[in-house]
Amino acid sequence: LALSNVIDLTTYSTELASLGGDLSAISLSSMAWHASAVGLRVPIGPIEVYWGPETASGLSSDGVRRLGSVPVIRFDAAGNASGDVALDAAGNAALSTHLLSVSRRFRFFARATVDLSPGGPLPAGRASVQVRMRVHAESNLLR
């Protein structure tokens, strides 16, 4: 699966960037996905979602952990589907520790499956999946 570059949370939130090192907690409270397909009509998935430090280059890299899963994606007639990522508690806790203590930068990785009929044709078309994260942050501004 082709994935985007390093994600830097401070580029998505001026509030988070302004807090700098004054955070006492930061966590991923939810994650939603939206998929769109062009010419692809077979279900995709499930998709396993992983996170790793910005130095990670793949699923086998040091520090890469499972973050959650997307169920089998079945596209509607317009080629769209959406839902929530089922977050893995241990992977989410590890991401929270990373975001609080190491860096606000990380990468996503994913592994998907496609169930094909024996002897059937390979599916044509393509699909893209976008995710939207809801991040909860607490600060130490008052000391």
N, CA, C and O of each residue as an XYZ file, in Angstrom:
572
protein
N       0.833     -1.184      0.000
C       0.000      0.000      0.000
C       0.873      1.241      0.000
O       1.861      1.304      0.731
N       0.527      2.209     -0.795
C       1.260      3.477     -0.826
C       0.723      4.384      0.271
O      -0.486      4.587      0.377
N       1.613      4.928      1.084
C       1.212      5.783      2.192
C       1.921      7.118      2.106
O       2.927      7.272      1.414
N       1.367      8.081      2.832
C       1.938      9.421      2.802
C       3.248      9.486      3.573
O       3.672      8.514      4.198
N       3.870     10.643      3.514
C       5.136     10.878      4.198
C       4.941     10.994      5.694
O       3.879     10.665      6.222
N       5.967     11.460      6.368
C       5.927     11.631      7.816
C       4.774     12.556      8.202
O       4.542     13.579      7.558
N       4.059     12.185      9.253
C       2.986     13.014      9.797
C       3.558     13.781     10.975
O       4.114     13.192     11.901
N       3.419     15.097     10.934
C       3.869     15.962     12.018
C       2.632     16.630     12.590
O       2.062     17.523     11.963
N       2.209     16.205     13.778
C       0.962     16.728     14.353
C       0.994     18.238     14.545
O      -0.052     18.884     14.484
N       2.165     18.811     14.776
C       2.219     20.250     15.009
C       1.895     21.052     13.752
O       1.548     22.229     13.854
N       2.001     20.447     12.573
C       1.635     21.167     11.352
C       0.124     21.186     11.140
O      -0.377     21.979     10.342
N      -0.610     20.321     11.845
C      -2.059     20.259     11.698
C      -2.794     21.033     12.777
O      -4.000     21.254     12.663
N      -2.089     21.451     13.825
C      -2.745     22.135     14.934
C      -1.844     23.231     15.484
O      -0.797     22.951     16.068
N      -2.255     24.471     15.296
C      -1.461     25.578     15.844
C      -1.492     25.555     17.370
O      -0.524     25.952     18.018
N      -2.613     25.086     17.951
C      -2.693     24.985     19.407
C      -1.677     23.986     19.939
O      -0.986     24.259     20.921
N      -1.588     22.840     19.297
C      -0.630     21.821     19.719
C       0.796     22.324     19.556
O       1.640     22.081     20.419
N       1.073     23.016     18.469
C       2.410     23.563     18.243
C       2.758     24.603     19.300
O       3.902     24.671     19.750
N       1.788     25.409     19.698
C       2.069     26.472     20.666
C       2.324     25.931     22.071
O       2.981     26.596     22.872
N       1.820     24.745     22.385
C       2.033     24.169     23.711
C       3.447     23.614     23.882
O       3.949     23.507     25.001
N       4.076     23.268     22.772
C       5.457     22.778     22.827
C       5.623     21.644     23.816
O       4.944     20.623     23.711
N       6.532     21.816     24.788
C       6.825     20.780     25.761
C       5.953     20.840     26.991
O       6.213     20.117     27.953
N       4.917     21.681     27.001
C       4.058     21.824     28.173
C       2.896     20.840     28.204
O       1.893     21.097     28.870
N       3.010     19.732     27.505
C       1.940     18.740     27.482
C       2.143     17.714     28.595
O       3.258     17.245     28.825
N       1.056     17.374     29.278
C       1.118     16.316     30.283
C       0.540     15.009     29.740
O       0.822     13.935     30.273
N      -0.262     15.099     28.688
C      -0.831     13.907     28.058
C      -1.224     14.241     26.630
O      -1.640     15.359     26.327
N      -1.084     13.258     25.768
C      -1.552     13.386     24.387
C      -1.939     11.986     23.927
O      -1.176     11.034     24.091
N      -3.124     11.874     23.352
C      -3.588     10.557     22.936
C      -4.506     10.669     21.725
O      -5.090     11.718     21.452
N      -4.611      9.581     21.027
C      -5.508      9.465     19.887
C      -6.849      8.974     20.425
O      -6.953      7.830     20.869
N      -7.878      9.827     20.393
C      -9.162      9.431     20.971
C     -10.051      8.691     19.972
O     -10.883      7.877     20.371
N      -9.883      8.966     18.686
C     -10.636      8.222     17.673
C      -9.979      8.429     16.313
O      -9.176      9.339     16.107
N     -10.355      7.552     15.408
C      -9.802      7.618     14.054
C     -10.881      7.110     13.098
O     -11.357      5.983     13.228
N     -11.255      7.948     12.147
C     -12.263      7.576     11.156
C     -11.601      7.443      9.792
O     -10.547      8.030      9.552
N     -12.209      6.681      8.910
C     -11.665      6.499      7.572
C     -12.752      6.739      6.524
O     -13.944      6.562      6.776
N     -12.298      7.145      5.352
C     -13.164      7.283      4.177
C     -12.391      6.711      3.000
O     -11.234      7.064      2.773
N     -13.035      5.832      2.259
C     -12.398      5.206      1.097
C     -13.172      5.559     -0.158
O     -14.397      5.675     -0.141
N     -12.439      5.726     -1.243
C     -13.067      5.933     -2.550
C     -12.365      5.046     -3.563
O     -11.154      4.834     -3.494
N     -13.135      4.538     -4.491
C     -12.606      3.613     -5.495
C     -12.936      4.106     -6.887
O     -13.976      4.723     -7.121
N     -12.032      3.822     -7.804
C     -12.240      4.111     -9.223
C     -12.078      2.786     -9.959
O     -10.976      2.249    -10.069
N     -13.188      2.275    -10.454
C     -13.151      1.036    -11.227
C     -12.944     -0.221    -10.404
O     -12.827     -1.305    -10.974
N     -12.896     -0.116     -9.096
C     -12.682     -1.277     -8.228
C     -14.007     -1.635     -7.570
O     -14.605     -0.803     -6.887
N     -14.459     -2.835     -7.765
C     -15.755     -3.240     -7.221
C     -15.657     -4.435     -6.275
O     -16.685     -4.924     -5.808
N     -14.470     -4.909     -5.985
C     -14.334     -6.019     -5.037
C     -14.074     -5.461     -3.638
O     -13.446     -4.412     -3.495
N     -14.553     -6.155     -2.613
C     -14.263     -5.708     -1.246
C     -12.762     -5.774     -0.957
O     -12.057     -6.630     -1.491
N     -12.286     -4.873     -0.116
C     -10.880     -4.828      0.290
C     -10.828     -4.992      1.800
O     -11.638     -4.426      2.535
N      -9.874     -5.766      2.237
C      -9.638     -5.843      3.676
C      -9.965     -7.185      4.258
O     -10.328     -8.135      3.564
N      -9.822     -7.225      5.550
C      -9.595     -6.103      6.456
C      -8.213     -5.471      6.255
O      -7.310     -6.079      5.681
N      -8.078     -4.240      6.742
C      -6.820     -3.499      6.653
C      -6.288     -3.328      8.070
O      -6.986     -2.822      8.948
N      -5.058     -3.752      8.281
C      -4.389     -3.548      9.560
C      -3.598     -2.249      9.457
O      -2.835     -2.060      8.510
N      -3.776     -1.354     10.425
C      -3.127     -0.048     10.444
C      -2.027     -0.071     11.503
O      -2.248     -0.517     12.629
N      -0.852      0.409     11.136
C       0.297      0.436     12.032
C       0.845      1.857     12.102
O       0.591      2.668     11.212
N       1.593      2.156     13.156
C       2.318      3.407     13.247
C       3.771      3.077     13.597
O       4.072      2.035     14.178
N       4.650      3.993     13.225
C       6.059      3.837     13.568
C       6.715      5.196     13.652
O       6.143      6.196     13.219
N       7.923      5.239     14.213
C       8.644      6.509     14.275
C       8.960      6.994     12.866
O       8.904      6.221     11.910
N       9.291      8.269     12.742
C       9.531      8.817     11.404
C      10.679      8.137     10.682
O      10.757      8.227      9.456
N      11.576      7.457     11.393
C      12.697      6.757     10.762
C      12.301      5.406     10.191
O      13.081      4.797      9.459
N      11.110      4.929     10.510
C      10.659      3.620     10.024
C      10.427      3.660      8.522
O       9.958      4.658      7.975
N      10.762      2.559      7.869
C      10.576      2.495      6.416
C       9.593      1.408      5.998
O       9.245      1.309      4.822
N       9.146      0.598      6.941
C       8.207     -0.465      6.622
C       7.746     -1.177      7.869
O       8.172     -0.846      8.976
N       6.873     -2.158      7.694
C       6.298     -2.871      8.829
C       7.327     -3.596      9.682
O       7.101     -3.803     10.874
N       8.444     -3.983      9.098
C       9.458     -4.715      9.854
C      10.469     -3.794     10.540
O      11.395     -4.277     11.190
N      10.306     -2.487     10.406
C      11.230     -1.538     11.031
C      11.052     -1.528     12.547
O       9.978     -1.832     13.066
N      12.135     -1.170     13.244
C      12.080     -1.058     14.701
C      11.027     -0.033     15.116
O      10.911      1.032     14.510
N      10.269     -0.363     16.147
C       9.308      0.568     16.719
C       7.946      0.590     16.056
O       7.062      1.309     16.522
N       7.737     -0.167     14.989
C       6.433     -0.179     14.318
C       5.478     -1.054     15.124
O       5.805     -2.186     15.480
N       4.292     -0.512     15.406
C       3.293     -1.209     16.226
C       1.923     -1.125     15.583
O       1.610     -0.177     14.863
N       1.117     -2.131     15.856
C      -0.249     -2.148     15.345
C      -1.050     -1.052     16.056
O      -0.997     -0.929     17.280
N      -1.787     -0.265     15.281
C      -2.611      0.803     15.841
C      -4.093      0.437     15.826
O      -4.847      0.862     16.701
N      -4.507     -0.345     14.844
C      -5.912     -0.702     14.766
C      -6.235     -1.420     13.472
O      -5.347     -1.865     12.745
N      -7.528     -1.521     13.201
C      -7.939     -2.220     11.982
C      -9.190     -1.581     11.383
O     -10.023     -0.995     12.074
N      -9.275     -1.723     10.088
C     -10.435     -1.290      9.308
C     -11.104     -2.575      8.831
O     -10.433     -3.448      8.280
N     -12.415     -2.708      9.034
C     -13.080     -3.935      8.577
C     -13.070     -4.021      7.054
O     -12.601     -3.110      6.372
N     -13.582     -5.102      6.543
C     -13.686     -5.256      5.089
C     -14.438     -4.052      4.529
O     -15.509     -3.691      5.016
N     -13.862     -3.441      3.503
C     -14.467     -2.268      2.866
C     -15.286     -2.734      1.669
O     -14.767     -3.355      0.742
N     -16.566     -2.423      1.712
C     -17.474     -2.716      0.592
C     -17.952     -1.376      0.045
O     -18.643     -0.626      0.734
N     -17.585     -1.087     -1.175
C     -17.903      0.200     -1.788
C     -19.354      0.253     -2.246
O     -19.906     -0.743     -2.715
N     -19.972      1.440     -2.103
C     -21.331      1.624     -2.603
C     -21.276      1.844     -4.115
O     -20.203      1.796     -4.716
N     -22.426      2.081     -4.717
C     -22.503      2.231     -6.179
C     -21.661      3.401     -6.681
O     -21.183      3.373     -7.816
N     -21.473      4.425     -5.856
C     -20.664      5.588     -6.249
C     -19.178      5.363     -5.973
O     -18.356      6.224     -6.285
N     -18.824      4.202     -5.384
C     -17.421      3.907     -5.113
C     -16.915      4.480     -3.795
O     -15.717      4.723     -3.652
N     -17.806      4.699     -2.827
C     -17.418      5.268     -1.538
C     -17.749      4.329     -0.394
O     -18.640      3.486     -0.501
N     -17.019      4.487      0.703
C     -17.288      3.760      1.946
C     -16.622      4.533      3.075
O     -15.640      5.241      2.851
N     -17.154      4.398      4.289
C     -16.539      5.082      5.426
C     -16.875      4.348      6.714
O     -17.794      3.530      6.761
N     -16.111      4.656      7.761
C     -16.335      4.032      9.057
C     -15.263      4.461     10.037
O     -14.540      5.430      9.804
N     -15.169      3.732     11.129
C     -14.190      4.026     12.166
C     -13.116      2.949     12.207
O     -13.380      1.777     11.935
N     -11.905      3.361     12.550
C     -10.819      2.419     12.789
C     -11.021      1.869     14.196
O     -11.206      2.638     15.139
N     -10.988      0.553     14.346
C     -11.041     -0.069     15.671
C      -9.628      0.010     16.248
O      -8.734     -0.723     15.825
N      -9.437      0.905     17.214
C      -8.105      1.143     17.766
C      -7.670      0.021     18.692
O      -8.466     -0.516     19.462
N      -6.389     -0.322     18.604
C      -5.755     -1.302     19.471
C      -5.234     -0.566     20.705
O      -4.436      0.363     20.574
N      -5.674     -0.968     21.903
C      -5.331     -0.241     23.125
C      -3.816     -0.166     23.353
O      -3.300      0.899     23.695
N      -3.106     -1.266     23.171
C      -1.657     -1.270     23.424
C      -0.926     -0.406     22.401
O      -0.019      0.343     22.764
N      -1.307     -0.500     21.139
C      -0.656      0.312     20.104
C      -0.948      1.783     20.270
O      -0.081      2.625     20.034
N      -2.179      2.103     20.679
C      -2.564      3.490     20.907
C      -1.807      4.061     22.104
O      -1.375      5.213     22.071
N      -1.644      3.261     23.164
C      -0.885      3.709     24.338
C       0.575      3.955     23.967
O       1.182      4.919     24.434
N       1.140      3.085     23.127
C       2.529      3.267     22.691
C       2.668      4.532     21.839
O       3.662      5.249     21.955
N       1.680      4.808     20.984
C       1.711      6.035     20.190
C       1.622      7.256     21.104
O       2.329      8.241     20.894
N       0.760      7.194     22.114
C       0.640      8.305     23.065
C       1.970      8.582     23.751
O       2.369      9.739     23.885
N       2.653      7.541     24.182
C       3.964      7.700     24.825
C       4.959      8.326     23.854
O       5.724      9.213     24.232
N       4.951      7.872     22.619
C       5.840      8.423     21.598
C       5.560      9.906     21.376
O       6.487     10.715     21.348
N       4.283     10.268     21.217
C       3.911     11.658     20.952
C       4.241     12.573     22.121
O       4.577     13.740     21.921
N       4.147     12.058     23.330
C       4.414     12.869     24.516
C       5.906     12.959     24.829
O       6.401     14.029     25.186
N       6.622     11.849     24.698
C       7.999     11.784     25.187
C       9.084     11.795     24.115
O      10.230     12.136     24.410
N       8.754     11.436     22.896
C       9.785     11.295     21.858
C       9.644     12.364     20.781
O      10.544     13.181     20.586
N       8.517     12.355     20.087
C       8.345     13.261     18.949
C       6.876     13.344     18.576
O       6.115     12.410     18.826
N       6.478     14.453     17.981
C       5.121     14.600     17.458
C       5.064     14.109     16.005
O       4.049     14.265     15.327
N       6.161     13.520     15.544
C       6.272     13.047     14.162
C       6.257     11.515     14.126
O       6.889     10.853     14.951
N       5.521     10.968     13.151
C       5.427      9.515     13.014
C       4.965      9.170     11.606
O       4.658     10.057     10.810
N       4.917      7.897     11.309
C       4.445      7.405     10.005
C       3.346      6.375     10.212
O       3.315      5.668     11.220
N       2.443      6.303      9.239
C       1.447      5.231      9.194
C       1.892      4.190      8.185
O       2.540      4.498      7.185
N       1.528      2.948      8.472
C       1.728      1.838      7.550
C       0.438      1.032      7.542
O      -0.342      1.115      8.491
N       0.200      0.266      6.505
C      -1.011     -0.542      6.433
C      -0.740     -1.825      5.672
O       0.137     -1.900      4.812
N      -1.529     -2.833      6.023
C      -1.469     -4.114      5.317
C      -2.914     -4.525      5.039
O      -3.722     -4.659      5.958
N      -3.220     -4.721      3.770
C      -4.590     -5.075      3.381
C      -4.607     -6.427      2.684
O      -3.600     -6.886      2.145
N      -5.767     -7.041      2.711
C      -5.974     -8.285      1.979
C      -7.136     -8.098      1.012
O      -8.044     -7.302      1.253
N      -7.090     -8.842     -0.077
C      -8.189     -8.878     -1.038
C      -8.495    -10.345     -1.265
O      -7.608    -11.117     -1.631
N      -9.737    -10.735     -1.051
C     -10.145    -12.124     -1.210
C     -10.542    -12.353     -2.661
O     -11.519    -11.781     -3.145
N      -9.779    -13.191     -3.347
C     -10.038    -13.472     -4.759
C     -10.610    -14.873     -4.926
O     -10.302    -15.782     -4.156
N     -11.439    -15.028     -5.935
C     -11.972    -16.349     -6.255
C     -10.889    -17.169     -6.929
O     -10.151    -16.646     -7.763
N     -10.779    -18.452     -6.584
C      -9.780    -19.304     -7.243
C      -9.990    -19.313     -8.761
O     -11.094    -19.571     -9.240
N      -8.945    -19.035     -9.492
C      -8.997    -19.026    -10.943
C      -9.666    -17.804    -11.534
O      -9.760    -17.681    -12.755
N     -10.136    -16.893    -10.685
C     -10.814    -15.696    -11.167
C      -9.821    -14.639    -11.611
O      -8.625    -14.753    -11.343
N     -10.309    -13.618    -12.285
C      -9.423    -12.551    -12.755
C      -8.957    -11.668    -11.594
O      -9.622    -11.568    -10.562
N      -7.833    -11.051    -11.784
C      -7.361    -10.072    -10.805
C      -8.241     -8.826    -10.900
O      -8.652     -8.446    -11.997
N      -8.528     -8.199     -9.790
C      -9.387     -7.009     -9.841
C      -8.696     -5.848    -10.532
O      -7.480     -5.679    -10.433
N      -9.483     -5.056    -11.227
C      -8.974     -3.857    -11.877
C      -9.420     -2.646    -11.069
O     -10.354     -2.731    -10.272
N      -8.757     -1.533    -11.277
C      -9.134     -0.305    -10.606
C      -8.198      0.019     -9.469
O      -7.174     -0.636     -9.268
N      -8.575      1.058     -8.719
C      -7.750      1.472     -7.582
C      -8.641      2.066     -6.512
O      -9.788      2.434     -6.762
N      -8.083      2.151     -5.307
C      -8.821      2.725     -4.188
C      -7.867      3.560     -3.357
O      -6.665      3.298     -3.316
N      -8.409      4.558     -2.701
C      -7.626      5.349     -1.759
C      -8.408      5.436     -0.454
O      -9.638      5.480     -0.444
N      -7.657      5.459      0.652
C      -8.261      5.544      1.973
C      -7.641      6.726      2.690
O      -6.418      6.852      2.761
N      -8.481      7.583      3.217
C      -8.026      8.711      4.028
C      -8.475      8.487      5.456
O      -9.535      7.911      5.705
N      -7.653      8.950      6.397
C      -8.033      8.838      7.808
C      -8.073     10.220      8.442
O      -7.335     11.125      8.052
N      -8.943     10.359      9.418
C      -9.049     11.595     10.197
C      -8.902     11.195     11.658
O      -9.659     10.377     12.182
N      -7.903     11.799     12.300
C      -7.618     11.478     13.693
C      -8.161     12.561     14.608
O      -8.108     13.747     14.283
N      -8.674     12.153     15.734
C      -9.068     13.089     16.795
C      -8.050     12.889     17.916
O      -7.947     11.807     18.495
N      -7.300     13.953     18.211
C      -6.226     13.890     19.205
C      -6.648     14.681     20.436
O      -7.150     15.800     20.328
N      -6.441     14.090     21.596
C      -6.736     14.742     22.869
C      -5.407     15.106     23.520
O      -4.529     14.256     23.675
N      -5.263     16.384     23.903
C      -4.031     16.843     24.547
C      -4.361     17.572     25.838
O      -5.343     18.309     25.916
N      -3.531     17.358     26.850
C      -3.651     18.062     28.118
C      -2.335     18.776     28.382
O      -1.261     18.249     28.091
N      -2.429     19.989     28.940
C      -1.217     20.783     29.135
C      -0.909     21.021     30.598
O      -1.747     20.815     31.476
N       0.323     21.461     30.839
C       0.812     21.840     32.176
C       0.977     23.346     32.249
O       1.918     23.827     32.880
N       0.098     24.097     31.627
C       0.277     25.545     31.579
C       0.193     26.188     32.962
O       0.879     27.174     33.230
N      -0.633     25.641     33.826
C      -0.754     26.194     35.179
C       0.100     25.364     36.128
O      -0.160     24.178     36.330
N       1.090     25.972     36.694
C       1.972     25.243     37.623
C       2.018     25.925     38.936
O       2.705     25.464     39.848
